[in-house]
């Protein structure tokens, strides 16, 4: 390993320790594997919400029948917003649209017992973005049926 690689590993280690200290190990575990952080090429529904903190979350869903069969998200936000987006996707994948509409910020926060109070709004931002994506799916379906 050269000096640059060693430096990068050291910086990543320090960042991970800071995330764990500030947010807890549960956030760190999700942060290290943001498996739904992506965009779907041909999603059936898309939601985009910008929070009062100015973080933006976008969620993309693919639906078959009444189930969410693929889902992804993108954010320009902080660690808390990124992990909350990931958990919303994890919760919604495989659910019926009706059940996914019931996912709340509290559901997301239940995964992160040490989430600082000043970042709890990120869970609601992610859940609201999912609801927007589902609403967009229904709007698209209505337009298809009208044509």
Secondary structure, DSSP 8 states (H G I E B T S, - for coil): --HHHHHHHHHHHHHHHHHHHHH-HHHHHHHTT-TTBS--TT-SEEEEEE-TTS-EEEEEEEEETTEEEEEEEEE-S-HHHHHHHHHHHHHHTT-BHHHHTT--HHHHHTT-TT--GGGTHHHHHHHHHHHHHHHHHHHHHHHHHH-
